[in-house]
Amino acid sequence: MKYVKLMTLIGLITLNIKSVAAVEILGEVGLENRHFNQRTEGYDSKESPSLFLKVSFYEQSNNGENLFAFTPFIRLDKNDNERTHFDIKELSWLHIDNHWEYRTGIRIENWGVTEAINLVDIINQKDDIDQIDGDEKLGQPMINLSRVSDYGIFDIYALVGLREKKFPSAMGRPRLPLLVNTDNAKYESSAQNKRIDFAFRWQHLLGNWQIALSKFIGTAREPVLTLATDSFDLNNFLTEGKLRSNDNPTLFPFYPVIDQTGIEALYLKGNWGYKAELITQSGGRKTFYAADIGLEYNANSIFTTNIDISWILEYLYDSREGSQSSIYQDDLYLASRIAFNNQASTEALLSVTYDSKSKEKIIGMESSWRHSNNIKIQFDGFIIDAGKPISPETFINAGLKNQSLVKQAALYARQNFIQVTFSYHF
């Protein structure tokens, strides 16, 4: 009920503030439904509907030297109480002074040049519970000082506190074989989620090259998920190798303090684009390296039509091993982006991620078109071809022995879904 009242309040504020000419307002309200192709244990319905509202307020002053931005977001989900949430995506003030820019407040930063995954993008916490493609983020309180010069753009960040990662509830899908108890989160830092982290980024254009270097020192945004051994009868499990009916094993998130160095590179030549993101991350429990390297070819006006097609091929590598290894350890990513350049602004992205070791495939589709100037329809789909799902017992054994699961995508097997979204933009 409190979220319904909050959505109503935001709507009333939007209507009232429109009378202020200096304020620009952009927003969308929508209905979304996820349809899962299979019922699984604990789920009585294949449908998962939700409502959402997002409004952005912008106000400029002093001939554009100052900009105030406020973007609240709210989602109401019928089944998953964790997915029902309110967030402030942005509540910031920007001041421009010659070659300097000062930003303070809650903001979202986007780093990276690759398509499959942005390894260097570490400022904000990803809001994967809202959308699993990694594009949605939680707002991050920060102070940002930016300097524009002939030698590139230099950014320094002081990040105030950590936004903890959200995980699905027992009624949420897709999710891991075990629930994550976010109420039992643990931290390496004594300041816990109130630690002040720091980041630096330099980006520059050199001819056809776009390059960037970044550094982050602070609490990891992606937690290490650890088995809560006190949440079930561990001795019985070690003896019998199976769970009892009254066992309720859970995971808890552990947030280590890390040191990450990132490199981004994009080279454009004609219709070709060559891109790469590389990181090395130390601290926490181990040091590892990861990379996303690929190329993109853009074909314009196919067969003398208005249709543009881009082909993307990327290779993903992650050196981590053990129970906390990445799902993208040794994978190929192939995608095609299609822009019809029509009145409906029809776009589509088709992709497949292939694991060379486990032979698993993750197939994705994202498409959208406008019915009018205000109505937008989106159709997304995710298919995981990974065979049988990983059982809780197998998942627990891998965690206890710190062993990598050969089939990482099987953690989400039989949770394929299509998602349809109708939204009204104003």
Beta strands, then each sheet from edge to edge (+ up, - down):
strand 1: 23-36
strand 2: 47-61
strand 3: 66-77
strand 4: 85-97
strand 5: 100-107
strand 6: 140-149
strand 7: 152-160
strand 8: 179-180
strand 9: 186-187
strand 10: 196-206
strand 11: 209-219
strand 12: 224-228
strand 13: 250-255
strand 14: 257-269
strand 15: 272-283
strand 16: 288-299
strand 17: 308-318
strand 18: 330-339
strand 19: 347-355
strand 20: 361-370
strand 21: 375-385
strand 22: 417-425
sheet 1: 1+ 2- 3+ 4- 5+ 6- 7+ 10- 11+ 14- 15+ 16- 17+ 18- 19+ 20- 21+ 22- 1+
sheet 2: 8+ 13+ 9+
sheet 3: 8+ 13+ 12-
end
